[in-house]
Amino acid sequence: MFRHLAASREIMAEIESRQPTEPLGSDSETLYGLGLELYAYLIFVNCLTPYGFLHERQLYLDSFIISPSSLASYSTFGIMLAGLHDLFALIPQISLLFRDRLIDQESGIIEPSIACVELHTQLERCLKDWNLSQKDLVSPFLSDDCKHDLSKVINILQLGIEIYLVASMQGLSVVNPKIVCQLQSHVDGILDLALALHYSQWSPILLWPIVISGSCIVQRQQQKHLTKALRESKYRMNHVTRTISLLHLLWGNPDPLIYGPYGLYLTISQSDTTFSIL
């Protein structure tokens, strides 16, 4: 996956460099716009570890990754991200916060630095202030059932991002009981909503929050429920099987550090460095 993303980025750079003298035709531009959004989606959902910590998972945060609304000029905008692009764009920025927080702790700085606090505050505000804009919907004429499901998808993604944000600020370990309870509450919410969307058209874009929340599951019954749901996924693909294996390794490790996004990072680094989500 990561080699393919790097190769795709080189192709996109080559296309961009030729634009002034060899502009794309209408059909090619449509396909190119779709390709950019698909690439952005794959970057977003594969930000599962602190940015830059694993060489095998090198990702590049280009300007349209940080600000995907810059892709709005393409007619295909929203095909992959369904108007949720600014929510997804918070994920790689949190991975940067995660990296900085760990670097501080590893250098002996226990309390969050001013830079980390400021970035956390900014990301927290963006998450709380986000609202779905009607103009960003691929179709403004969604059925009531589709709107209802989309509302659940948004809630799941917001909860997953909040787990990632809160846990990243904790850094190496989550020991505060209040934080643990907060994360468990988010896990409960995600599992309830995700199970209701199990056979929905939206289920393919829910794997990132499922993996993030799954890393915080400590209750055996919830682990069994999630495993069963993943095994019964209508998308019987290898990355779902790898997700189950990865989560089982995490859940089965008695080390107290193997919990949450940091535990996920350690599990990935020790067992499956090229683990990826599609």
C-alpha positions in Angstrom: 0.0 0.0 0.0 2.6 2.6 1.1 4.8 2.0 -1.9 1.8 2.4 -4.2 0.9 5.7 -2.4 4.4 6.9 -2.9 4.3 6.0 -6.6 0.9 7.6 -7.0 2.2 10.8 -5.5 5.1 10.9 -8.1 2.6 10.5 -10.9 0.4 13.3 -9.5 3.5 15.5 -9.2 4.3 14.8 -12.9 0.8 15.6 -14.0 0.8 18.9 -12.0 4.2 19.9 -13.5 2.8 19.5 -17.1 -0.5 21.4 -16.4 0.8 24.8 -17.6 1.8 23.4 -21.1 -0.3 20.2 -21.3 -3.6 20.8 -19.5 -5.8 17.8 -19.0 -8.9 17.4 -21.1 -12.3 17.3 -19.5 -12.6 13.5 -19.1 -9.0 13.2 -17.9 -9.5 16.0 -15.4 -12.6 14.3 -14.0 -10.6 11.1 -13.5 -7.7 13.0 -12.1 -9.9 14.7 -9.5 -11.3 11.3 -8.5 -7.8 10.0 -8.2 -6.7 12.8 -5.9 -9.7 12.3 -3.6 -9.1 8.5 -3.5 -5.4 9.2 -2.7 -6.4 11.6 0.1 -8.8 9.1 1.6 -6.1 6.4 1.7 -3.7 8.8 3.4 -6.4 9.8 6.0 -7.4 6.3 7.0 -3.8 5.0 7.1 -2.7 7.6 9.7 -2.8 5.0 12.5 0.6 5.7 14.1 2.5 8.8 15.2 3.6 10.7 12.0 7.0 9.6 10.7 7.7 7.1 13.5 7.8 4.1 11.2 9.8 4.3 8.0 7.7 1.6 6.3 4.6 3.8 6.8 5.9 7.0 5.3 3.1 9.4 4.3 3.3 12.9 2.8 1.0 15.5 4.0 0.6 17.7 0.9 -1.5 20.8 1.0 -4.6 19.1 -0.4 -4.3 16.6 2.5 -4.3 19.2 5.1 -7.0 21.2 3.3 -9.0 18.8 1.1 -11.6 21.4 0.3 -9.0 22.6 -2.3 -10.3 19.7 -4.4 -13.8 21.2 -4.6 -13.2 22.5 -8.1 -13.3 18.9 -9.4 -16.7 17.6 -10.5 -16.1 14.4 -8.6 -15.6 16.1 -5.3 -17.3 14.2 -2.5 -17.4 10.8 -4.2 -15.1 9.3 -1.6 -15.3 11.6 1.4 -19.1 12.3 1.2 -18.7 15.9 2.4 -16.8 14.8 5.5 -13.4 15.9 4.1 -12.7 18.5 6.8 -13.3 15.8 9.5 -11.0 13.3 7.8 -8.4 16.1 7.4 -8.1 16.2 11.2 -6.7 12.7 11.4 -3.2 13.4 9.9 -2.9 16.6 11.9 -3.6 14.6 15.1 -0.9 12.1 14.0 1.5 15.1 14.0 0.4 16.0 17.6 0.8 12.4 18.6 4.4 12.4 17.2 5.3 15.7 19.0 3.8 14.5 22.3 5.8 11.3 22.2 9.0 13.1 21.3 8.5 15.5 24.3 7.9 12.6 26.7 10.9 10.6 25.3 13.1 13.6 25.9 11.9 13.9 29.5 9.2 16.5 29.1 6.3 15.0 31.1 3.7 17.7 30.8 2.5 18.8 27.4 4.5 21.5 25.8 2.9 24.8 24.9 3.1 23.9 21.2 1.3 20.6 21.9 -1.4 22.3 24.0 -2.0 24.9 21.3 -2.2 22.3 18.5 -4.6 20.2 20.7 -6.8 23.2 21.4 -6.9 24.1 17.7 -7.8 20.6 16.6 -10.4 20.2 19.4 -12.1 23.4 18.4 -12.1 22.3 14.7 -13.7 19.0 15.7 -16.4 20.7 17.9 -17.2 23.4 15.4 -17.5 21.2 12.3 -20.9 20.9 10.6 -21.8 19.2 7.4 -22.4 21.7 4.7 -25.2 21.0 2.2 -23.1 22.2 -0.6 -20.5 19.5 0.1 -23.0 16.6 -0.3 -22.6 14.7 -3.6 -26.3 14.6 -3.8 -28.5 17.2 -2.1 -31.5 14.9 -2.5 -30.7 12.1 -0.1 -33.5 9.9 1.1 -34.5 10.1 4.8 -32.9 6.6 5.4 -29.7 7.8 3.8 -29.6 11.0 5.8 -30.2 8.9 9.0 -27.3 6.6 8.2 -25.1 9.5 7.3 -25.8 11.1 10.7 -24.6 7.9 12.3 -21.5 7.8 10.2 -20.7 11.4 11.2 -21.1 10.5 14.9 -18.9 7.5 14.6 -16.1 9.4 12.8 -16.3 12.3 15.3 -16.1 9.8 18.2 -13.1 8.0 16.6 -11.3 11.3 16.0 -11.9 12.4 19.6 -10.5 9.1 20.9 -7.4 9.7 18.7 -7.1 13.3 19.8 -7.5 12.6 23.6 -5.2 9.5 23.6 -2.6 11.3 21.5 -2.4 14.1 24.1 -1.8 11.4 26.7 1.2 10.1 24.8 2.9 7.0 26.1 0.2 5.7 28.4 -3.4 6.4 29.4 -3.5 6.1 33.2 -6.0 8.8 34.2 -9.2 6.9 35.2 -11.4 9.8 33.9 -9.7 9.6 30.5 -10.1 5.8 30.4 -13.8 6.2 31.2 -14.2 8.9 28.5 -12.6 6.6 25.9 -14.8 3.7 27.0 -17.9 5.8 26.6 -16.8 6.7 23.0 -16.1 3.0 22.3 -19.6 2.1 23.5 -21.1 4.7 21.2 -19.0 3.7 18.1 -19.8 0.0 18.5 -23.6 0.6 19.0 -23.7 2.8 15.9 -21.4 0.7 13.7 -23.3 -2.5 14.3 -26.5 -0.7 13.1 -24.6 0.2 9.9 -23.1 -3.2 9.4 -24.7 -3.8 6.0 -24.9 -0.2 5.0 -23.3 1.4 2.0 -21.3 3.5 4.4 -19.6 0.6 6.2 -16.4 0.7 4.0 -15.4 4.1 5.3 -15.9 3.2 9.0 -12.8 0.9 9.4 -10.5 3.7 10.6 -12.7 4.7 13.6 -13.4 0.9 14.2 -9.6 0.2 14.5 -9.0 3.3 16.7 -11.8 2.4 19.0 -10.9 -1.3 18.9 -7.5 -0.5 20.3 -9.3 0.8 23.5 -11.6 -2.2 23.9 -10.8 -4.1 27.2 -14.1 -5.9 27.7 -14.0 -9.4 26.4 -17.6 -9.4 25.2 -17.1 -6.2 23.1 -14.0 -7.8 21.6 -16.1 -10.8 20.6 -18.8 -8.7 19.2 -16.4 -6.6 17.1 -14.6 -9.7 15.8 -17.8 -11.3 14.8 -18.9 -8.2 13.0 -15.6 -7.9 11.1 -15.7 -11.6 10.1 -19.2 -11.2 8.8 -18.4 -8.1 6.8 -19.9 -8.2 3.3 -16.5 -6.9 2.1 -14.5 -10.1 2.5 -11.1 -8.5 1.8 -7.6 -9.2 3.1 -7.3 -5.9 5.0 -10.4 -6.8 7.1 -8.7 -10.2 8.0 -5.5 -8.4 8.9 -7.5 -6.0 11.0 -8.9 -8.9 13.1 -5.5 -10.4 13.5 -4.0 -7.1 14.5 -6.6 -6.3 17.1 -6.3 -9.9 18.6 -2.6 -9.4 19.0 -3.3 -6.1 20.8 -6.0 -7.5 23.0 -3.9 -10.5 23.9 -0.9 -8.5 25.0 -0.8 -8.1 28.9 1.5 -5.1 28.7 -0.4 -2.1 30.1 1.2 0.1 27.4 -0.6 -1.9 24.7 -3.8 0.1 24.9 -5.3 2.8 22.7 -3.5 4.4 19.8 -0.1 4.1 21.4 -0.7 0.4 21.9 -1.9 0.1 18.3 1.4 1.8 17.2 3.4 -0.7 19.2 1.5 -3.6 17.9 1.8 -2.4 14.3 5.6 -1.8 14.8 6.1 -5.2 16.3 3.9 -7.4 14.0 2.6 -5.7 10.8 4.4 -2.5 9.9 2.7 -2.3 6.5 -0.8 -2.9 7.9 -3.2 -0.8 5.8 -6.9 0.1 5.5 -8.7 0.5 2.2 
